[in-house]
């Protein structure tokens, strides 16, 4: 995009492609920049650490924020998929080893990130998910943590964890209930069906739906429009936190339930995880 310049930073983030507007008001974070190495476009620990480190680096303490200075962060993907969810290969290993500490540590890091994104990096940032490929499980949870979801037509979205007798435990229920009724949120989780971006738009999960190939332009236009009324947008961030808060404690209580449920899964469920990992690997090679 002509209005975006590549960032030059001291620290390298090998799993990310990072771009920024010249005025520093818009940051674009593309996940899975290392997908060419044959890695799966899921929430590997390396990706998560790079993402959270970058987002922390651009977060400002309250005393450094300027009145009326609205910033934007866009989460997108360099891979054909937006994000296929949690690292099932790691989950299977940790569950078989009954390693609760490491599984909880992984889950806590997920919650750290999605809570920070949902909080607008402290309040002065409007977060946008740009979905141009499939967003499944934890990938959809990441998108749901954003203030606005922009999706291109024809991509699949869903929370399929019930297939291996688990549930999405890093914010899906809390964030979905901000967009749809609790009954609809529970149906989406318990049925585990994959829906098209068009169907998710009809439900109210996707905010902006655009034809294939027009996602980046739609996000750039959204940013331009919001920058015309920055004080109002910043106030909306604060109103959202007051009227519809999602506390870190709430997210952590649910993710601890997720850990305990995962550790109780039978071997049949773990074999299903293994099959999904192999399918993702084949899909990555084919892409």
Buried (B, 14 or more C-beta within 10 A) or exposed (E): EEEBEEBEEEEEBEBBBBBBBEEEBBBBBBBBBBBEEEBBBBBBEBBBBBBBEBBEEBBBEEEEBEEEBBBBBBBBBBBBBBBBBBBBBBBBBBBEEEBBEEBBEBBBBBBBBBBBBBBBBBBBBBBBBBBBBBBBBBBBBBBBBBBBBBBBBEBBBBBBBBBBBBBBBBBBBBBBBEBBEEEBBBEBBEEBEBBBBEBBBEBEBBBBBBEEEBBBEBBBBBBEEBBEEBEEBBEBBEEBBEEEEBEEEBBBEBBBEBBEBBBEBEEEBBEBBBEBBEEBBEBBEEE
